[in-house]
Amino acid sequence: QLQLVESGGGLVQPGGSLRLSCTASKFTLDDYAIGWFRQAPGKEREEVSCISSGGGSLDYLDSVKGRFTISRDNTKNTVFLQMNSLQPEDTAIYYCAARFSPYCSLPGQYNYWGQGTQVTVSS
C-alpha cells in the first residue's frame, strides 16, 4: 500500500515561509494526483491545493492563492507545498493525500493519507 510522509512543518512568524514535503514509499508517485489538506483546531479539514500526476494542472483554495505553490518532482517521489506570506490563520496540521488518477480539482477524493505535519504561525 502506498505510504506518504509529510515533513517541513514548524513554527514561523507571520509573513514567513515554509516548504512542506510529501514523500512516498513502496510505490512511485508518478501515477498519482496529490492533494494538500489542513485541519486547524476546532475546524473541519479543508483541501488547500492539488496537483495532477504529471504536474501540469494545479488548483488552490481561494484563501491561499498567490501565497502557496504546489509542485512535484517525480524523480524524487516527492510533492512540495511552498507556503509564503504565512498568517496565523494558516496554523493547522497539514496532510498530503494521493489517489491513483492523473487529474485533480478542489475538492477531491483521495485514498492514501500521510500522518500530517504541524504548521504554527505565531509572533
C-alpha positions in Angstrom: 0.0 0.0 0.0 1.2 3.5 -0.8 2.7 5.3 2.2 3.1 9.1 2.5 5.2 11.0 4.9 5.0 14.8 5.4 7.9 16.9 6.6 8.9 20.5 6.8 6.4 21.9 9.3 7.4 24.1 12.2 6.9 27.4 13.9 7.2 30.5 11.8 6.4 34.2 12.3 3.7 35.9 10.3 4.9 36.8 6.9 7.4 33.9 6.9 7.7 30.9 4.7 7.8 27.1 5.0 8.2 24.4 2.4 6.4 21.2 3.1 7.4 17.9 1.5 5.3 14.8 0.9 7.4 11.7 0.1 6.0 8.3 -1.0 7.4 4.9 -0.2 6.7 1.5 -1.6 5.3 2.9 -4.8 6.3 5.8 -7.1 4.1 8.9 -7.2 4.2 9.5 -11.0 0.7 7.9 -11.5 -0.9 9.7 -8.6 -2.6 13.1 -8.2 -1.7 14.7 -4.9 -3.7 17.0 -2.6 -2.6 19.0 0.4 -5.1 19.4 3.2 -5.0 21.2 6.5 -7.0 21.0 9.7 -6.9 23.7 12.3 -8.1 23.1 15.9 -11.9 23.1 16.1 -12.2 23.3 12.3 -13.0 20.8 9.6 -10.4 19.6 7.3 -10.0 21.5 4.1 -8.1 20.9 0.9 -5.7 23.8 0.1 -4.1 22.6 -3.1 -3.8 19.8 -5.5 -1.5 18.8 -8.4 -2.0 16.4 -11.2 0.2 13.3 -11.6 2.4 15.0 -14.2 2.4 18.4 -12.6 0.6 20.1 -15.4 -2.6 21.0 -13.6 -2.8 22.8 -10.3 -5.6 24.1 -8.1 -5.7 26.1 -4.8 -8.1 27.1 -2.1 -9.0 30.8 -2.6 -7.5 31.8 0.7 -4.1 30.6 -0.3 -3.9 31.7 -3.9 -0.9 33.8 -4.6 0.8 32.7 -1.4 1.1 28.9 -1.7 2.6 27.0 -4.6 2.3 23.2 -5.1 4.9 21.4 -7.2 6.3 17.9 -7.6 9.5 16.2 -8.5 8.5 12.7 -9.6 12.2 11.7 -9.8 12.4 12.2 -6.1 9.0 10.8 -5.5 8.1 14.0 -3.7 5.4 16.7 -3.8 6.1 20.1 -2.3 3.9 22.9 -0.9 5.8 26.2 -0.7 4.0 28.5 1.7 4.8 32.2 1.6 3.3 35.1 3.5 2.1 32.9 6.2 -0.6 34.2 8.6 -1.9 32.9 11.9 -5.0 31.6 10.2 -2.7 29.2 8.3 -1.9 27.4 11.5 -3.0 23.8 11.2 -1.9 20.2 10.8 -1.1 19.8 7.1 -1.6 16.5 5.4 -0.8 15.2 2.0 -3.0 12.6 0.2 -2.9 10.6 -3.0 -5.2 8.9 -5.5 -4.4 6.8 -8.5 -5.5 9.3 -11.0 -3.8 11.8 -13.3 -6.2 14.7 -12.6 -7.0 17.0 -9.7 -9.5 19.7 -8.7 -10.8 21.1 -5.5 -12.4 19.4 -3.7 -11.0 16.0 -4.4 -11.3 12.5 -3.0 -8.2 10.6 -2.0 -7.3 7.1 -1.0 -4.0 7.4 0.8 -3.0 9.8 3.5 0.0 10.8 5.5 0.1 11.4 9.2 0.5 15.2 9.0 3.0 17.9 9.9 2.2 20.8 12.3 2.5 24.3 10.9 2.2 27.1 13.5 2.3 30.7 12.5 2.7 33.0 15.5 4.6 36.0 16.7 
